[in-house]
Amino acid sequence: MREFKFRSWDGEEMFKKGVVFNVVNSTLSGDHYSINQSHCFKSEIMQAIDIKDENGVEIYEGDTVKYLFPKTPHCQEHEETIGVVEYIDCSASYRVVNPWHGDLPIHEDVQLFVIGNKYENPEIKLHGDK
C-alpha cells in the first residue's frame, strides 16, 4: 500500500519530517510540531510523488530537478534540462515543467536529480528562463 507523504512551506520554513495531512481536521502535524488550521491556509502543501531520484532522495511537488532525457539511437549522450515538479490536471500526472520544454513526462527512462525546491532555492534558474 502506498504511503502518502506531504510537506509544507509557510513562507519561511519547510516542514518535512513526518508531516501528515489530516483531512478531517484540516491540519498538518508531525513528529515535533503541530500546525493549526489557519497556518494551513497560508502554507503551500506539497505531496511526495512516490518516486526517488537517482541518489535515493524522495521527490516532492515543487522540487527543482535536473532532468536527463533518455538516450536515443540518434543521440547517445543525455540531453538535460532543469525544471520544477508539478501536478498537471489535464494529464493527471506529475511532470517536470520548464519554460523551454513545457511539461515533460516522468517515466523509467528518465533520470532525475533533486537540486533544490522552488521555495527554498528560488535562485535556481530553469532552462529557458531569462
Backbone hydrogen bonds, N-H to C=O, Kabsch-Sander energy under -0.5 kcal/mol:
donor,donor_aa,acceptor,acceptor_aa,energy
4,F,2,R,-0.5
5,K,3,E,-0.6
6,F,19,V,-1.1
7,R,46,M,-2.2
8,S,15,F,-2.1
9,W,44,E,-2.4
10,D,8,S,-0.5
10,D,13,E,-2.0
15,F,8,S,-3.4
15,F,13,E,-0.6
16,K,14,M,-0.7
19,V,16,K,-1.8
20,V,29,S,-2.2
22,N,20,V,-0.6
22,N,27,T,-2.5
23,V,21,F,-0.8
26,S,22,N,-1.5
27,T,22,N,-1.2
28,L,35,I,-1.1
29,S,20,V,-1.6
30,G,33,Y,-2.4
31,D,17,K,-0.8
35,I,28,L,-2.7
40,C,36,N,-1.5
41,F,37,Q,-1.4
42,K,38,S,-0.7
42,K,39,H,-0.8
43,S,39,H,-0.7
43,S,40,C,-0.8
44,E,9,W,-2.7
45,I,43,S,-0.6
46,M,7,R,-2.8
46,M,44,E,-0.5
48,A,5,K,-2.8
49,I,59,I,-2.7
53,D,57,V,-2.7
54,E,112,L,-2.6
56,G,53,D,-2.1
59,I,51,I,-2.2
61,E,47,Q,-2.0
62,G,85,V,-3.1
63,D,60,Y,-1.9
64,T,116,G,-2.2
65,V,63,D,-0.6
65,V,83,G,-3.0
66,K,113,F,-2.9
67,Y,65,V,-0.5
67,Y,81,T,-3.3
68,L,66,K,-0.6
68,L,111,Q,-3.0
69,F,67,Y,-0.7
69,F,79,E,-2.8
72,T,75,C,-2.6
75,C,72,T,-0.6
81,T,67,Y,-1.9
83,G,65,V,-2.2
84,V,97,V,-2.5
85,V,63,D,-2.5
86,E,95,R,-2.7
88,I,86,E,-0.5
88,I,93,S,-2.9
89,D,87,Y,-0.6
91,S,88,I,-0.6
92,A,88,I,-1.0
92,A,89,D,-0.6
93,S,88,I,-1.4
95,R,86,E,-2.8
96,V,104,L,-2.4
97,V,84,V,-2.8
97,V,95,R,-0.6
98,N,102,G,-2.2
100,W,127,H,-1.1
102,G,98,N,-1.8
104,L,96,V,-3.5
104,L,102,G,-0.5
106,I,94,Y,-0.6
107,H,105,P,-0.6
110,V,107,H,-1.8
111,Q,68,L,-1.7
113,F,66,K,-1.7
115,I,64,T,-3.0
116,G,64,T,-1.0
118,K,62,G,-2.7
121,N,117,N,-2.2
124,I,121,N,-1.7
127,H,82,I,-0.9
129,D,126,L,-2.5
